[in-house]
Amino acid sequence: MEVEQNQACTELLLLVIDGQATEEQHRELMRHLEECESCRKEYLLSKSIKDSLKSHMKVNGTPKDLAKGFGKLHPK
C-alpha cells in the first residue's frame, strides 16, 4: 500500500514541478508535504534543481525558444 501511495505522490509532485497540475492537485500535494518529510525533501530538491537550471539558462544566453518553453514548465 505504501508503494502505491509513494508512486501517486511522485506523479503528483512531477505535475506540480512541471506546472501541469490543477489547482486542486497543487493544494493536495502541499497538504501532503506538510505531513511527509521524505516527499517534502524530494519536492524541495526537484524544485531547487529546476530553479537552478532555469537561472543558468538565463545567465548563459540559452536560445530564446528553449528558455521560453522551460519557463512555461514553472511559472513564477
Backbone atoms as SQL, in Angstrom:
CREATE TABLE atoms (id INTEGER PRIMARY KEY, chain TEXT, resi INTEGER, resn TEXT, atom TEXT, x REAL, y REAL, z REAL);
INSERT INTO atoms VALUES
  (1, 'A', 1, 'MET', 'N', 0.829, -1.195, 0.000),
  (2, 'A', 1, 'MET', 'CA', 0.000, 0.000, 0.000),
  (3, 'A', 1, 'MET', 'C', 0.874, 1.260, 0.000),
  (4, 'A', 2, 'GLU', 'N', 1.942, 1.233, 0.784),
  (5, 'A', 2, 'GLU', 'CA', 2.814, 2.402, 0.880),
  (6, 'A', 2, 'GLU', 'C', 3.494, 2.691, -0.459),
  (7, 'A', 3, 'VAL', 'N', 3.846, 1.645, -1.203),
  (8, 'A', 3, 'VAL', 'CA', 4.488, 1.825, -2.510),
  (9, 'A', 3, 'VAL', 'C', 3.547, 2.552, -3.459),
  (10, 'A', 4, 'GLU', 'N', 2.280, 2.174, -3.455),
  (11, 'A', 4, 'GLU', 'CA', 1.289, 2.838, -4.310),
  (12, 'A', 4, 'GLU', 'C', 1.135, 4.301, -3.919),
  (13, 'A', 5, 'GLN', 'N', 1.126, 4.585, -2.630),
  (14, 'A', 5, 'GLN', 'CA', 0.986, 5.964, -2.154),
  (15, 'A', 5, 'GLN', 'C', 2.213, 6.780, -2.562),
  (16, 'A', 6, 'ASN', 'N', 3.410, 6.205, -2.443),
  (17, 'A', 6, 'ASN', 'CA', 4.630, 6.909, -2.842),
  (18, 'A', 6, 'ASN', 'C', 4.638, 7.185, -4.341),
  (19, 'A', 7, 'GLN', 'N', 4.181, 6.225, -5.124),
  (20, 'A', 7, 'GLN', 'CA', 4.128, 6.411, -6.577),
  (21, 'A', 7, 'GLN', 'C', 3.140, 7.517, -6.935),
  (22, 'A', 8, 'ALA', 'N', 1.990, 7.530, -6.291),
  (23, 'A', 8, 'ALA', 'CA', 0.989, 8.573, -6.541),
  (24, 'A', 8, 'ALA', 'C', 1.540, 9.945, -6.159),
  (25, 'A', 9, 'CYS', 'N', 2.255, 10.017, -5.046),
  (26, 'A', 9, 'CYS', 'CA', 2.836, 11.283, -4.606),
  (27, 'A', 9, 'CYS', 'C', 3.891, 11.755, -5.597),
  (28, 'A', 10, 'THR', 'N', 4.729, 10.843, -6.075),
  (29, 'A', 10, 'THR', 'CA', 5.765, 11.205, -7.045),
  (30, 'A', 10, 'THR', 'C', 5.148, 11.724, -8.331),
  (31, 'A', 11, 'GLU', 'N', 4.088, 11.074, -8.798),
  (32, 'A', 11, 'GLU', 'CA', 3.415, 11.530, -10.016),
  (33, 'A', 11, 'GLU', 'C', 2.831, 12.928, -9.819),
  (34, 'A', 12, 'LEU', 'N', 2.234, 13.161, -8.672),
  (35, 'A', 12, 'LEU', 'CA', 1.656, 14.471, -8.362),
  (36, 'A', 12, 'LEU', 'C', 2.759, 15.520, -8.239),
  (37, 'A', 13, 'LEU', 'N', 3.842, 15.146, -7.597),
  (38, 'A', 13, 'LEU', 'CA', 4.977, 16.051, -7.438),
  (39, 'A', 13, 'LEU', 'C', 5.507, 16.485, -8.805),
  (40, 'A', 14, 'LEU', 'N', 5.634, 15.552, -9.725),
  (41, 'A', 14, 'LEU', 'CA', 6.130, 15.880, -11.066),
  (42, 'A', 14, 'LEU', 'C', 5.175, 16.827, -11.795),
  (43, 'A', 15, 'LEU', 'N', 3.882, 16.607, -11.646),
  (44, 'A', 15, 'LEU', 'CA', 2.907, 17.501, -12.274),
  (45, 'A', 15, 'LEU', 'C', 3.051, 18.921, -11.737),
  (46, 'A', 16, 'VAL', 'N', 3.220, 19.039, -10.422),
  (47, 'A', 16, 'VAL', 'CA', 3.346, 20.359, -9.804),
  (48, 'A', 16, 'VAL', 'C', 4.651, 21.023, -10.236),
  (49, 'A', 17, 'ILE', 'N', 5.755, 20.305, -10.163),
  (50, 'A', 17, 'ILE', 'CA', 7.057, 20.859, -10.550),
  (51, 'A', 17, 'ILE', 'C', 7.053, 21.307, -12.010),
  (52, 'A', 18, 'ASP', 'N', 6.387, 20.538, -12.865),
  (53, 'A', 18, 'ASP', 'CA', 6.342, 20.864, -14.295),
  (54, 'A', 18, 'ASP', 'C', 5.287, 21.908, -14.637),
  (55, 'A', 19, 'GLY', 'N', 4.511, 22.344, -13.644),
  (56, 'A', 19, 'GLY', 'CA', 3.490, 23.356, -13.887),
  (57, 'A', 19, 'GLY', 'C', 2.266, 22.824, -14.610),
  (58, 'A', 20, 'GLN', 'N', 2.037, 21.525, -14.531),
  (59, 'A', 20, 'GLN', 'CA', 0.917, 20.916, -15.233),
  (60, 'A', 20, 'GLN', 'C', -0.208, 20.473, -14.301),
  (61, 'A', 21, 'ALA', 'N', -0.055, 20.695, -13.019),
  (62, 'A', 21, 'ALA', 'CA', -1.068, 20.280, -12.045),
  (63, 'A', 21, 'ALA', 'C', -2.217, 21.278, -12.008),
  (64, 'A', 22, 'THR', 'N', -3.387, 20.765, -11.705),
  (65, 'A', 22, 'THR', 'CA', -4.529, 21.645, -11.467),
  (66, 'A', 22, 'THR', 'C', -4.337, 22.313, -10.104),
  (67, 'A', 23, 'GLU', 'N', -5.138, 23.320, -9.826),
  (68, 'A', 23, 'GLU', 'CA', -5.056, 23.978, -8.515),
  (69, 'A', 23, 'GLU', 'C', -5.342, 22.984, -7.393),
  (70, 'A', 24, 'GLU', 'N', -6.306, 22.114, -7.605),
  (71, 'A', 24, 'GLU', 'CA', -6.645, 21.118, -6.587),
  (72, 'A', 24, 'GLU', 'C', -5.491, 20.146, -6.373),
  (73, 'A', 25, 'GLN', 'N', -4.840, 19.703, -7.441),
  (74, 'A', 25, 'GLN', 'CA', -3.691, 18.808, -7.306),
  (75, 'A', 25, 'GLN', 'C', -2.558, 19.508, -6.557),
  (76, 'A', 26, 'HIS', 'N', -2.360, 20.783, -6.852),
  (77, 'A', 26, 'HIS', 'CA', -1.317, 21.549, -6.167),
  (78, 'A', 26, 'HIS', 'C', -1.610, 21.638, -4.671),
  (79, 'A', 27, 'ARG', 'N', -2.852, 21.955, -4.330),
  (80, 'A', 27, 'ARG', 'CA', -3.240, 22.029, -2.913),
  (81, 'A', 27, 'ARG', 'C', -3.080, 20.670, -2.230),
  (82, 'A', 28, 'GLU', 'N', -3.471, 19.606, -2.932),
  (83, 'A', 28, 'GLU', 'CA', -3.358, 18.258, -2.378),
  (84, 'A', 28, 'GLU', 'C', -1.897, 17.926, -2.053),
  (85, 'A', 29, 'LEU', 'N', -1.001, 18.258, -2.974),
  (86, 'A', 29, 'LEU', 'CA', 0.412, 17.988, -2.725),
  (87, 'A', 29, 'LEU', 'C', 0.926, 18.816, -1.548),
  (88, 'A', 30, 'MET', 'N', 0.566, 20.093, -1.503),
  (89, 'A', 30, 'MET', 'CA', 1.037, 20.951, -0.411),
  (90, 'A', 30, 'MET', 'C', 0.564, 20.424, 0.940),
  (91, 'A', 31, 'ARG', 'N', -0.675, 19.944, 1.004),
  (92, 'A', 31, 'ARG', 'CA', -1.180, 19.357, 2.258),
  (93, 'A', 31, 'ARG', 'C', -0.358, 18.120, 2.624),
  (94, 'A', 32, 'HIS', 'N', -0.076, 17.292, 1.625),
  (95, 'A', 32, 'HIS', 'CA', 0.695, 16.077, 1.874),
  (96, 'A', 32, 'HIS', 'C', 2.110, 16.413, 2.348),
  (97, 'A', 33, 'LEU', 'N', 2.717, 17.421, 1.745),
  (98, 'A', 33, 'LEU', 'CA', 4.090, 17.789, 2.090),
  (99, 'A', 33, 'LEU', 'C', 4.205, 18.288, 3.533),
  (100, 'A', 34, 'GLU', 'N', 3.119, 18.824, 4.076),
  (101, 'A', 34, 'GLU', 'CA', 3.128, 19.268, 5.469),
  (102, 'A', 34, 'GLU', 'C', 3.354, 18.099, 6.423),
  (103, 'A', 35, 'GLU', 'N', 2.939, 16.906, 5.996),
  (104, 'A', 35, 'GLU', 'CA', 2.997, 15.732, 6.870),
  (105, 'A', 35, 'GLU', 'C', 4.087, 14.734, 6.493),
  (106, 'A', 36, 'CYS', 'N', 4.586, 14.784, 5.271),
  (107, 'A', 36, 'CYS', 'CA', 5.501, 13.747, 4.786),
  (108, 'A', 36, 'CYS', 'C', 6.884, 14.347, 4.501),
  (109, 'A', 37, 'GLU', 'N', 7.811, 14.069, 5.391),
  (110, 'A', 37, 'GLU', 'CA', 9.147, 14.647, 5.269),
  (111, 'A', 37, 'GLU', 'C', 9.882, 14.148, 4.034),
  (112, 'A', 38, 'SER', 'N', 9.770, 12.867, 3.700),
  (113, 'A', 38, 'SER', 'CA', 10.505, 12.350, 2.543),
  (114, 'A', 38, 'SER', 'C', 10.002, 12.976, 1.241),
  (115, 'A', 39, 'CYS', 'N', 8.702, 13.136, 1.100),
  (116, 'A', 39, 'CYS', 'CA', 8.157, 13.780, -0.103),
  (117, 'A', 39, 'CYS', 'C', 8.518, 15.263, -0.128),
  (118, 'A', 40, 'ARG', 'N', 8.513, 15.901, 1.047),
  (119, 'A', 40, 'ARG', 'CA', 8.880, 17.314, 1.133),
  (120, 'A', 40, 'ARG', 'C', 10.326, 17.510, 0.677),
  (121, 'A', 41, 'LYS', 'N', 11.231, 16.620, 1.100),
  (122, 'A', 41, 'LYS', 'CA', 12.633, 16.698, 0.686),
  (123, 'A', 41, 'LYS', 'C', 12.759, 16.499, -0.826),
  (124, 'A', 42, 'GLU', 'N', 12.016, 15.539, -1.355),
  (125, 'A', 42, 'GLU', 'CA', 12.053, 15.283, -2.801),
  (126, 'A', 42, 'GLU', 'C', 11.540, 16.501, -3.572),
  (127, 'A', 43, 'TYR', 'N', 10.462, 17.100, -3.083),
  (128, 'A', 43, 'TYR', 'CA', 9.894, 18.288, -3.725),
  (129, 'A', 43, 'TYR', 'C', 10.899, 19.439, -3.714),
  (130, 'A', 44, 'LEU', 'N', 11.485, 19.704, -2.561),
  (131, 'A', 44, 'LEU', 'CA', 12.427, 20.817, -2.447),
  (132, 'A', 44, 'LEU', 'C', 13.660, 20.596, -3.315),
  (133, 'A', 45, 'LEU', 'N', 14.149, 19.363, -3.381),
  (134, 'A', 45, 'LEU', 'CA', 15.292, 19.055, -4.240),
  (135, 'A', 45, 'LEU', 'C', 14.936, 19.254, -5.706),
  (136, 'A', 46, 'SER', 'N', 13.801, 18.723, -6.128),
  (137, 'A', 46, 'SER', 'CA', 13.370, 18.860, -7.520),
  (138, 'A', 46, 'SER', 'C', 13.170, 20.322, -7.897),
  (139, 'A', 47, 'LYS', 'N', 12.542, 21.070, -7.015),
  (140, 'A', 47, 'LYS', 'CA', 12.305, 22.497, -7.275),
  (141, 'A', 47, 'LYS', 'C', 13.625, 23.255, -7.347),
  (142, 'A', 48, 'SER', 'N', 14.542, 22.932, -6.466),
  (143, 'A', 48, 'SER', 'CA', 15.848, 23.587, -6.455),
  (144, 'A', 48, 'SER', 'C', 16.614, 23.312, -7.750),
  (145, 'A', 49, 'ILE', 'N', 16.588, 22.079, -8.196),
  (146, 'A', 49, 'ILE', 'CA', 17.273, 21.714, -9.445),
  (147, 'A', 49, 'ILE', 'C', 16.661, 22.466, -10.613),
  (148, 'A', 50, 'LYS', 'N', 15.347, 22.470, -10.688),
  (149, 'A', 50, 'LYS', 'CA', 14.672, 23.148, -11.789),
  (150, 'A', 50, 'LYS', 'C', 14.960, 24.649, -11.767),
  (151, 'A', 51, 'ASP', 'N', 14.882, 25.268, -10.594),
  (152, 'A', 51, 'ASP', 'CA', 15.155, 26.702, -10.483),
  (153, 'A', 51, 'ASP', 'C', 16.599, 27.016, -10.867),
  (154, 'A', 52, 'SER', 'N', 17.522, 26.153, -10.455),
  (155, 'A', 52, 'SER', 'CA', 18.927, 26.354, -10.793),
  (156, 'A', 52, 'SER', 'C', 19.145, 26.256, -12.302),
  (157, 'A', 53, 'LEU', 'N', 18.554, 25.268, -12.928),
  (158, 'A', 53, 'LEU', 'CA', 18.676, 25.122, -14.380),
  (159, 'A', 53, 'LEU', 'C', 18.065, 26.316, -15.107),
  (160, 'A', 54, 'LYS', 'N', 16.922, 26.759, -14.631),
  (161, 'A', 54, 'LYS', 'CA', 16.252, 27.902, -15.251),
  (162, 'A', 54, 'LYS', 'C', 17.123, 29.150, -15.138),
  (163, 'A', 55, 'SER', 'N', 17.706, 29.365, -13.969),
  (164, 'A', 55, 'SER', 'CA', 18.577, 30.509, -13.759),
  (165, 'A', 55, 'SER', 'C', 19.827, 30.412, -14.632),
  (166, 'A', 56, 'HIS', 'N', 20.394, 29.237, -14.714),
  (167, 'A', 56, 'HIS', 'CA', 21.599, 29.016, -15.520),
  (168, 'A', 56, 'HIS', 'C', 21.317, 29.292, -17.002),
  (169, 'A', 57, 'MET', 'N', 20.152, 28.917, -17.454),
  (170, 'A', 57, 'MET', 'CA', 19.792, 29.128, -18.859),
  (171, 'A', 57, 'MET', 'C', 19.722, 30.614, -19.174),
  (172, 'A', 58, 'LYS', 'N', 19.197, 31.410, -18.253),
  (173, 'A', 58, 'LYS', 'CA', 19.090, 32.852, -18.480),
  (174, 'A', 58, 'LYS', 'C', 20.465, 33.501, -18.516),
  (175, 'A', 59, 'VAL', 'N', 21.328, 33.117, -17.603),
  (176, 'A', 59, 'VAL', 'CA', 22.656, 33.714, -17.496),
  (177, 'A', 59, 'VAL', 'C', 23.514, 33.401, -18.717),
  (178, 'A', 60, 'ASN', 'N', 23.400, 32.216, -19.247),
  (179, 'A', 60, 'ASN', 'CA', 24.271, 31.779, -20.331),
  (180, 'A', 60, 'ASN', 'C', 23.672, 31.979, -21.717),
  (181, 'A', 61, 'GLY', 'N', 22.644, 32.742, -21.832),
  (182, 'A', 61, 'GLY', 'CA', 22.091, 33.055, -23.146),
  (183, 'A', 61, 'GLY', 'C', 21.555, 31.847, -23.889),
  (184, 'A', 62, 'THR', 'N', 20.778, 31.049, -23.222),
  (185, 'A', 62, 'THR', 'CA', 20.155, 29.899, -23.853),
  (186, 'A', 62, 'THR', 'C', 19.241, 30.375, -24.977),
  (187, 'A', 63, 'PRO', 'N', 19.138, 29.614, -26.069),
  (188, 'A', 63, 'PRO', 'CA', 18.236, 30.013, -27.152),
  (189, 'A', 63, 'PRO', 'C', 16.854, 30.390, -26.612),
  (190, 'A', 64, 'LYS', 'N', 16.301, 31.480, -27.123),
  (191, 'A', 64, 'LYS', 'CA', 15.050, 32.033, -26.585),
  (192, 'A', 64, 'LYS', 'C', 13.910, 31.022, -26.567),
  (193, 'A', 65, 'ASP', 'N', 13.734, 30.258, -27.628),
  (194, 'A', 65, 'ASP', 'CA', 12.632, 29.302, -27.673),
  (195, 'A', 65, 'ASP', 'C', 12.761, 28.241, -26.588),
  (196, 'A', 66, 'LEU', 'N', 13.981, 27.775, -26.351),
  (197, 'A', 66, 'LEU', 'CA', 14.201, 26.770, -25.326),
  (198, 'A', 66, 'LEU', 'C', 13.941, 27.351, -23.939),
  (199, 'A', 67, 'ALA', 'N', 14.483, 28.524, -23.685),
  (200, 'A', 67, 'ALA', 'CA', 14.289, 29.166, -22.384),
  (201, 'A', 67, 'ALA', 'C', 12.819, 29.488, -22.147),
  (202, 'A', 68, 'LYS', 'N', 12.137, 29.952, -23.178),
  (203, 'A', 68, 'LYS', 'CA', 10.718, 30.291, -23.031),
  (204, 'A', 68, 'LYS', 'C', 9.904, 29.029, -22.739),
  (205, 'A', 69, 'GLY', 'N', 10.196, 27.946, -23.427),
  (206, 'A', 69, 'GLY', 'CA', 9.495, 26.685, -23.204),
  (207, 'A', 69, 'GLY', 'C', 9.735, 26.157, -21.812),
  (208, 'A', 70, 'PHE', 'N', 10.949, 26.264, -21.317),
  (209, 'A', 70, 'PHE', 'CA', 11.270, 25.803, -19.988),
  (210, 'A', 70, 'PHE', 'C', 10.574, 26.655, -18.936),
  (211, 'A', 71, 'GLY', 'N', 10.485, 27.956, -19.207),
  (212, 'A', 71, 'GLY', 'CA', 9.809, 28.869, -18.287),
  (213, 'A', 71, 'GLY', 'C', 8.339, 28.535, -18.106),
  (214, 'A', 72, 'LYS', 'N', 7.714, 27.995, -19.138),
  (215, 'A', 72, 'LYS', 'CA', 6.303, 27.617, -19.041),
  (216, 'A', 72, 'LYS', 'C', 6.106, 26.457, -18.090),
  (217, 'A', 73, 'LEU', 'N', 7.152, 25.647, -17.877),
  (218, 'A', 73, 'LEU', 'CA', 7.043, 24.499, -17.004),
  (219, 'A', 73, 'LEU', 'C', 6.953, 24.913, -15.540),
  (220, 'A', 74, 'HIS', 'N', 7.500, 26.075, -15.222),
  (221, 'A', 74, 'HIS', 'CA', 7.497, 26.516, -13.826),
  (222, 'A', 74, 'HIS', 'C', 7.300, 28.027, -13.771),
  (223, 'A', 75, 'PRO', 'N', 6.059, 28.494, -13.964),
  (224, 'A', 75, 'PRO', 'CA', 5.821, 29.929, -13.913),
  (225, 'A', 75, 'PRO', 'C', 6.076, 30.485, -12.522),
  (226, 'A', 76, 'LYS', 'N', 6.441, 31.750, -12.461),
  (227, 'A', 76, 'LYS', 'CA', 6.741, 32.392, -11.167),
  (228, 'A', 76, 'LYS', 'C', 5.504, 32.655, -10.377);
